[in-house]
Amino acid sequence: MAVNLYPPEPSEIYPVPGVVLGVAEANIRKPNRKDVLVVELALGSRVAGVFTSNRFAAAPVQVCRKHLSETNNIRAIVVNTGIANAGTGLQGVIDAEETCQKLSEILNCSPTQVLPFSTGVIMEPLPMRNLLKGVEEAANSLSRNNWIDAAEAIMTTDTVPKCYSKRVDLDGHEITITGISKGSGMIEPHMATMLGFIATDIGIDESILQEVVKTVADASYNRVTVDGDTSTNDSFVLISTGRNQADPIASADDPRYDDLLDALIEVAQKLSQAMVRDGEGASKFITITVEDARDEEEALKVAYAVAHSPLVKTAFYASDPNLGRILAAVGNSKIADLDPAKVTLWLDDVLVARNGGRAQEYEEIQGQTIMAQDEITVRISLGRGDASETVWTTDLSHDYVSINADYRS
């Protein structure tokens, strides 16, 4: 059951000029479900992406990287769910390229102008006959209003489609930003078993687009974790169609740049946090903020030490204020010169520990009350600098084990 996450309201999802989407049921792995997505982009659109750091990068990730290196004029995206096309060797690359070829013939563009994505079970071959038929069906249903269907078509173990929109005024022009994501397990930064696609109608010059997508990812998709596992297929793509009448943003010196970046980050954070809220078996949404670190890298190291600790995560699931586990995780973050006497810990606004031990005013009933909530904030001060970072994570439940034990069944 997702934690305070609900299906998107159609009236709150805005089409992006220059983007049309179509879906199909192709029986990739399971019958009677949307499992193929085709996205056509207007001529002149610009696309940039960030991808998994896993060395077993899936075939579609390899092809995406290759195509993005060969052209700055991407015209289409194709996604299938059910089978990840990862751990499939050379045949997987051939299948991904064949999928691009099929869509390029339908849309009258070059195969290198198509980016393929897959998600699902690793080390199984794609059912190409079904997939290619699904690509054709999806391409025949293209519509500017298919965003929610598109979010459904890329789901795996997700229980709620993830789609979010925002409109923002930039110097008198209304800019539209809409995105979709999938992911609920095998979630860990750099990146996660997730797919994310965000489109905006304002032009963003290709010279800064890669910098923008990385900045947005680092503030969102690279700040979420469910179980500490990085997948083979992780991909986040930013699309700029340039179909808005506003002048394109050509550099970070543009006075509109920061406002656009803030809006893109907001959409990406909504989508990435939705993945955590829909984490496999999750019953709690947990924010972990580390403050007063020497640098951002150190703050993240501590935050992830806490977020990835099975003992901490199971304590949250049990609503057990066994908060010494958090201090132990901080101490296990591999910071050799960390001084425990300078560490302070809060649970929501309740002071739990300071000077290396339990705060005198802390009472067990306070911890019990907070741990019973479905949304909790852990705040940790290291007392050694002025850097801070935040990550979002879940508890660890019996259902997580069950979902992953039965995933291929």
Secondary structure in CASP SS format (residue, H / E / C, confidence):
PFRMAT SS
TARGET T0000
AUTHOR 0000-0000-0000
METHOD secondary structure of the structure
MODEL  1
M C 1.00
A C 1.00
V C 1.00
N C 1.00
L C 1.00
Y C 1.00
P C 1.00
P C 1.00
E C 1.00
P H 1.00
S H 1.00
E H 1.00
I C 1.00
Y C 1.00
P C 1.00
V C 1.00
P C 1.00
G C 1.00
V E 1.00
V E 1.00
L E 1.00
G E 1.00
V E 1.00
A E 1.00
E C 1.00
A C 1.00
N C 1.00
I C 1.00
R C 1.00
K C 1.00
P C 1.00
N C 1.00
R C 1.00
K C 1.00
D C 1.00
V E 1.00
L E 1.00
V E 1.00
V E 1.00
E E 1.00
L E 1.00
A C 1.00
L C 1.00
G C 1.00
S C 1.00
R E 1.00
V E 1.00
A E 1.00
G E 1.00
V E 1.00
F E 1.00
T C 1.00
S C 1.00
N C 1.00
R C 1.00
F C 1.00
A C 1.00
A C 1.00
A H 1.00
P H 1.00
V H 1.00
Q H 1.00
V H 1.00
C H 1.00
R H 1.00
K H 1.00
H H 1.00
L H 1.00
S H 1.00
E H 1.00
T C 1.00
N C 1.00
N C 1.00
I C 1.00
R C 1.00
A E 1.00
I E 1.00
V E 1.00
V E 1.00
N E 1.00
T E 1.00
G E 1.00
I E 1.00
A C 1.00
N C 1.00
A C 1.00
G C 1.00
T C 1.00
G H 1.00
L H 1.00
Q H 1.00
G H 1.00
V H 1.00
I H 1.00
D H 1.00
A H 1.00
E H 1.00
E H 1.00
T H 1.00
C H 1.00
Q H 1.00
K H 1.00
L H 1.00
S H 1.00
E H 1.00
I H 1.00
L H 1.00
N C 1.00
C C 1.00
S C 1.00
P H 1.00
T H 1.00
Q H 1.00
V E 1.00
L E 1.00
P E 1.00
F E 1.00
S E 1.00
T E 1.00
G E 1.00
V E 1.00
I C 1.00
M C 1.00
E C 1.00
P C 1.00
L C 1.00
P C 1.00
M H 1.00
R H 1.00
N H 1.00
L H 1.00
L H 1.00
K H 1.00
G H 1.00
V H 1.00
E H 1.00
E H 1.00
A H 1.00
A H 1.00
N C 1.00
S C 1.00
L C 1.00
S E 1.00
R C 1.00
N C 1.00
N C 1.00
W H 1.00
I H 1.00
D H 1.00
A H 1.00
A H 1.00
E H 1.00
A H 1.00
I C 1.00
M C 1.00
T C 1.00
T C 1.00
D C 1.00
T C 1.00
V C 1.00
P C 1.00
K E 1.00
C E 1.00
Y E 1.00
S E 1.00
K E 1.00
R E 1.00
V E 1.00
D E 1.00
L E 1.00
D C 1.00
G C 1.00
H E 1.00
E E 1.00
I E 1.00
T E 1.00
I E 1.00
T E 1.00
G E 1.00
I E 1.00
S E 1.00
K E 1.00
G C 1.00
S C 1.00
G C 1.00
M C 1.00
I C 1.00
E C 1.00
P C 1.00
H C 1.00
M C 1.00
A C 1.00
T C 1.00
M C 1.00
L E 1.00
G E 1.00
F E 1.00
I E 1.00
A E 1.00
T E 1.00
D C 1.00
I C 1.00
G C 1.00
I E 1.00
D C 1.00
E H 1.00
S H 1.00
I H 1.00
L H 1.00
Q H 1.00
E H 1.00
V H 1.00
V H 1.00
K H 1.00
T H 1.00
V H 1.00
A H 1.00
D H 1.00
A C 1.00
S C 1.00
Y H 1.00
N H 1.00
R H 1.00
V E 1.00
T C 1.00
V C 1.00
D C 1.00
G C 1.00
D C 1.00
T C 1.00
S C 1.00
T C 1.00
N C 1.00
D C 1.00
S E 1.00
F E 1.00
V E 1.00
L E 1.00
I E 1.00
S E 1.00
T C 1.00
G C 1.00
R C 1.00
N C 1.00
Q C 1.00
A C 1.00
D C 1.00
P C 1.00
I E 1.00
A C 1.00
S C 1.00
A C 1.00
D C 1.00
D C 1.00
P C 1.00
R C 1.00
Y H 1.00
D H 1.00
D H 1.00
L H 1.00
L H 1.00
D H 1.00
A H 1.00
L H 1.00
I H 1.00
E H 1.00
V H 1.00
A H 1.00
Q H 1.00
K H 1.00
L H 1.00
S H 1.00
Q H 1.00
A H 1.00
M H 1.00
V H 1.00
R H 1.00
D C 1.00
G C 1.00
E C 1.00
G C 1.00
A C 1.00
S C 1.00
K C 1.00
F E 1.00
I E 1.00
T E 1.00
I E 1.00
T E 1.00
V E 1.00
E E 1.00
D E 1.00
A E 1.00
R C 1.00
D C 1.00
E H 1.00
E H 1.00
E H 1.00
A H 1.00
L H 1.00
K H 1.00
V H 1.00
A H 1.00
Y H 1.00
A H 1.00
V H 1.00
A H 1.00
H C 1.00
S C 1.00
P H 1.00
L H 1.00
V H 1.00
K H 1.00
T H 1.00
A H 1.00
F H 1.00
Y H 1.00
A C 1.00
S C 1.00
D C 1.00
P C 1.00
N C 1.00
L C 1.00
G H 1.00
R H 1.00
I H 1.00
L H 1.00
A H 1.00
A H 1.00
V H 1.00
G H 1.00
N C 1.00
S C 1.00
K C 1.00
I C 1.00
A C 1.00
D C 1.00
L C 1.00
D C 1.00
P H 1.00
A H 1.00
K H 1.00
V C 1.00
T E 1.00
L E 1.00
W E 1.00
L E 1.00
D C 1.00
D C 1.00
V E 1.00
L E 1.00
V E 1.00
A E 1.00
R E 1.00
N C 1.00
G C 1.00
G E 1.00
R E 1.00
A C 1.00
Q C 1.00
E C 1.00
Y C 1.00
E C 1.00
E H 1.00
I H 1.00
Q H 1.00
G H 1.00
Q H 1.00
T H 1.00
I H 1.00
M H 1.00
A C 1.00
Q C 1.00
D C 1.00
E E 1.00
I E 1.00
T E 1.00
V E 1.00
R E 1.00
I E 1.00
S E 1.00
L C 1.00
G C 1.00
R C 1.00
G C 1.00
D C 1.00
A E 1.00
S E 1.00
E E 1.00
T E 1.00
V E 1.00
W E 1.00
T E 1.00
T E 1.00
D C 1.00
L C 1.00
S C 1.00
H H 1.00
D H 1.00
Y H 1.00
V H 1.00
S H 1.00
I H 1.00
N H 1.00
A H 1.00
D C 1.00
Y C 1.00
R C 1.00
S C 1.00
END
